[in-house]
Amino acid sequence: MGFAKKDEGVAVIKPANIVRTTLRIKGTAPLVMAKFSQKTRQQLLANMSASGANKKAKSARPPRNYDEEFKNAQHRTVGGRHGIPCAAFRNAMIDACRLAGVMMTRAKMSIFIIADGVDEDDGTPLAYIVSKKAPEKLESLVRNDNGSADIRIRPMWREWGADVTIEFDADMITAESVVNLLDRAGRQVGILEGRPFSKNSCGQGWGTFTVVTGDNKRDK
């Protein structure tokens, strides 16, 4: 452990024992993404800055462009690579600490996901999606907060994977434990839309995965 020691009244701090590893994961269920688009963000900013009179005078919304919504729901880099927000993996691993008897606060300070690239719109750190096929357009019937029905357009990858690069403090968690924690996160928590451990529902069974490279290869 990197605890401070006293030497004649002076605290001596050990250097952080940071280790980096890259683990290949394979999706065991479809991956569904719903990025908050730049266009929607700009519309919200415009509505918030408009006066009350202008809001009331606002005319009917223009027809929806489903192809544009499909494109805007994807996280992509400037070079066109699709990616998964790194925070999705980190949050899933921290949530999985509940199952492994690990303090979540310790995991927050010990485990970090290293990005392959960033989103072209908002700079979100991304881990590249590994897939031989382009995403397909998923049309989902949903209920808005006011109870009205709506259709949401999202990209779905039926076959997918990723190379997740993780930095961790080896004084706080072992390399084997990192592999097992990521695997638990994939099997029991999931990532992105419809994941099993969704905060708002029981999920759709989407976004699950398993680790297929590392110290404990499984489910190839």
C-alpha positions as CSV (number, residue, x, y, z in Angstrom):
1,M,0.0,0.0,0.0
2,G,1.2,3.5,-0.7
3,F,0.6,4.9,2.8
4,A,2.7,7.7,4.2
5,K,5.4,6.8,6.7
6,K,7.0,9.2,9.1
7,D,10.8,9.8,9.0
8,E,11.9,12.2,11.7
9,G,8.5,14.0,11.5
10,V,8.5,14.2,7.7
11,A,5.9,12.3,5.7
12,V,7.3,10.1,3.0
13,I,4.9,9.4,0.1
14,K,5.6,6.4,-2.2
15,P,5.2,7.0,-6.0
16,A,1.9,5.8,-7.4
17,N,2.3,2.3,-8.7
18,I,0.3,2.8,-11.9
19,V,0.1,-0.1,-14.4
20,R,-1.5,-0.1,-17.8
21,T,-3.2,-3.0,-19.5
22,T,-5.3,-3.5,-22.6
23,L,-8.1,-6.1,-22.6
24,R,-10.2,-7.3,-25.5
25,I,-13.9,-7.6,-24.8
26,K,-16.6,-9.2,-26.9
27,G,-20.2,-8.2,-26.9
28,T,-22.7,-10.9,-25.7
29,A,-25.7,-8.8,-26.6
30,P,-26.4,-5.9,-29.0
31,L,-24.8,-2.5,-28.2
32,V,-27.3,0.4,-28.5
33,M,-26.1,4.0,-28.3
34,A,-28.0,7.3,-27.7
35,K,-25.6,10.2,-27.9
36,F,-27.1,13.6,-26.8
37,S,-26.6,15.3,-30.2
38,Q,-24.9,18.6,-30.8
39,K,-28.0,19.8,-32.6
40,T,-30.3,19.0,-29.7
41,R,-27.9,20.8,-27.3
42,Q,-28.0,23.9,-29.5
43,Q,-31.8,23.8,-29.6
44,L,-32.0,23.6,-25.8
45,L,-29.6,26.5,-25.4
46,A,-31.6,28.6,-27.9
47,N,-34.9,27.8,-26.1
48,M,-33.4,28.7,-22.7
49,S,-32.1,32.0,-23.9
50,A,-35.4,32.9,-25.7
51,S,-37.9,35.2,-24.0
52,G,-41.3,33.9,-22.8
53,A,-43.1,35.7,-25.7
54,N,-40.8,34.1,-28.3
55,K,-41.4,30.7,-26.8
56,K,-45.2,31.0,-27.0
57,A,-44.9,32.3,-30.6
58,K,-42.8,29.3,-31.6
59,S,-44.5,27.5,-34.6
60,A,-44.9,23.8,-35.1
61,R,-41.7,21.7,-35.1
62,P,-40.3,20.9,-38.6
63,P,-40.6,17.3,-39.8
64,R,-38.2,14.9,-38.2
65,N,-35.2,13.6,-40.2
66,Y,-34.7,10.0,-39.0
67,D,-31.5,9.5,-41.0
68,E,-30.0,12.6,-39.3
69,E,-31.2,11.4,-35.9
70,F,-29.6,8.1,-36.5
71,K,-26.3,9.7,-37.4
72,N,-26.4,12.2,-34.5
73,A,-26.9,9.4,-32.0
74,Q,-23.5,7.9,-32.7
75,H,-20.2,8.8,-31.0
76,R,-17.6,9.3,-33.7
77,T,-14.1,10.8,-34.0
78,V,-13.0,13.4,-36.5
79,G,-11.6,10.5,-38.6
80,G,-15.0,8.7,-38.6
81,R,-14.3,5.9,-36.1
82,H,-17.2,4.8,-33.9
83,G,-16.5,4.7,-30.2
84,I,-17.9,4.0,-26.8
85,P,-17.6,6.7,-24.0
86,C,-14.7,5.6,-21.7
87,A,-16.9,6.7,-18.8
88,A,-19.4,3.8,-19.6
89,F,-16.7,1.2,-18.9
90,R,-15.4,3.0,-15.8
91,N,-18.9,3.5,-14.3
92,A,-19.8,-0.1,-15.0
93,M,-16.6,-1.3,-13.2
94,I,-17.3,1.0,-10.2
95,D,-20.9,-0.3,-10.1
96,A,-19.6,-3.9,-10.2
97,C,-17.7,-3.2,-7.0
98,R,-20.9,-3.8,-5.1
99,L,-20.7,-7.5,-6.2
100,A,-17.0,-7.9,-5.5
101,G,-16.9,-6.4,-2.0
102,V,-14.6,-3.6,-3.1
103,M,-15.1,0.0,-1.8
104,M,-16.5,2.1,-4.7
105,T,-14.6,5.1,-3.5
106,R,-11.3,3.2,-3.7
107,A,-12.1,2.1,-7.2
108,K,-12.9,5.7,-8.3
109,M,-9.3,6.6,-7.3
110,S,-7.6,3.5,-8.6
111,I,-9.1,2.6,-12.0
112,F,-9.1,4.8,-15.2
113,I,-9.9,4.1,-18.8
114,I,-7.5,5.5,-21.4
115,A,-9.1,6.9,-24.6
116,D,-8.4,5.8,-28.2
117,G,-9.8,9.0,-29.5
118,V,-12.4,11.8,-28.7
119,D,-15.8,12.6,-30.0
120,E,-15.7,15.1,-32.9
121,D,-18.5,17.2,-31.3
122,D,-18.0,17.4,-27.6
123,G,-14.6,15.8,-27.0
124,T,-15.9,12.8,-25.0
125,P,-13.1,10.3,-24.6
126,L,-13.9,7.1,-26.6
127,A,-12.8,3.5,-26.8
128,Y,-13.0,2.4,-30.5
129,I,-15.7,-0.1,-31.4
130,V,-14.4,-3.2,-33.1
131,S,-17.0,-4.5,-35.6
132,K,-17.0,-5.8,-39.1
133,K,-20.5,-4.3,-39.7
134,A,-21.8,-0.8,-39.7
135,P,-24.6,0.0,-37.1
136,E,-28.2,-0.7,-38.1
137,K,-31.0,1.7,-37.4
138,L,-33.1,0.7,-34.4
139,E,-36.6,2.3,-34.1
140,S,-37.8,2.1,-30.5
141,L,-41.3,3.1,-29.2
142,V,-40.9,5.0,-25.9
143,R,-42.9,7.0,-23.5
144,N,-42.0,10.6,-22.8
145,D,-42.1,12.1,-19.3
146,N,-45.6,13.5,-20.1
147,G,-46.9,10.1,-21.0
148,S,-47.0,10.6,-24.8
149,A,-45.7,8.0,-27.1
150,D,-42.6,8.7,-29.2
151,I,-40.2,6.9,-31.5
152,R,-36.5,7.1,-30.9
153,I,-33.9,6.3,-33.5
154,R,-30.7,4.7,-32.2
155,P,-27.7,2.9,-33.7
156,M,-27.4,-0.8,-32.9
157,W,-24.3,-3.1,-33.3
158,R,-25.4,-6.7,-33.1
159,E,-21.8,-8.0,-33.2
160,W,-19.2,-5.8,-31.5
161,G,-16.1,-5.7,-29.3
162,A,-13.5,-3.2,-28.1
163,D,-9.9,-3.1,-26.8
164,V,-10.3,-1.4,-23.4
165,T,-7.1,0.2,-22.1
166,I,-7.1,0.5,-18.3
167,E,-4.7,2.2,-16.0
168,F,-4.9,1.1,-12.3
169,D,-3.0,1.6,-9.1
170,A,-1.4,-1.8,-8.4
171,D,-1.0,-1.0,-4.8
172,M,-4.8,-0.8,-4.5
173,I,-5.9,-3.6,-6.9
174,T,-4.2,-6.5,-8.6
175,A,-4.1,-7.0,-12.4
176,E,-6.2,-10.2,-12.1
177,S,-8.8,-8.3,-10.1
178,V,-9.0,-5.7,-12.8
179,V,-9.7,-8.4,-15.4
180,N,-12.3,-10.0,-13.2
181,L,-13.9,-6.6,-12.3
182,L,-14.3,-5.7,-16.0
183,D,-15.7,-9.1,-16.8
184,R,-18.3,-8.7,-14.0
185,A,-19.1,-5.3,-15.2
186,G,-19.8,-6.7,-18.7
187,R,-21.8,-9.7,-17.5
188,Q,-23.8,-8.1,-14.7
189,V,-23.9,-4.3,-15.2
190,G,-23.6,-3.7,-19.0
191,I,-23.0,-0.4,-20.8
192,L,-25.1,2.3,-22.7
193,E,-28.7,1.9,-23.6
194,G,-30.9,-1.0,-22.3
195,R,-28.1,-2.3,-20.0
196,P,-29.2,-4.7,-17.2
197,F,-28.2,-2.3,-14.4
198,S,-30.0,0.7,-15.9
199,K,-30.8,3.4,-13.4
200,N,-34.3,3.9,-14.8
201,S,-35.4,0.3,-15.6
202,C,-34.4,-3.3,-15.6
203,G,-32.9,-2.8,-19.1
204,Q,-33.5,-4.6,-22.4
205,G,-30.6,-7.1,-22.0
206,W,-28.4,-4.9,-24.2
207,G,-24.8,-3.8,-23.7
208,T,-23.4,-6.9,-22.0
209,F,-19.9,-8.3,-22.8
210,T,-17.2,-10.6,-21.5
211,V,-13.4,-10.4,-21.4
212,V,-11.8,-12.6,-24.0
213,T,-8.1,-11.7,-23.5
214,G,-6.1,-11.2,-20.4
215,D,-5.1,-13.4,-17.4
216,N,-8.4,-15.3,-17.5
217,K,-9.6,-15.9,-21.0
218,R,-13.2,-17.1,-21.2
219,D,-16.2,-17.4,-23.5
220,K,-14.2,-16.9,-26.7
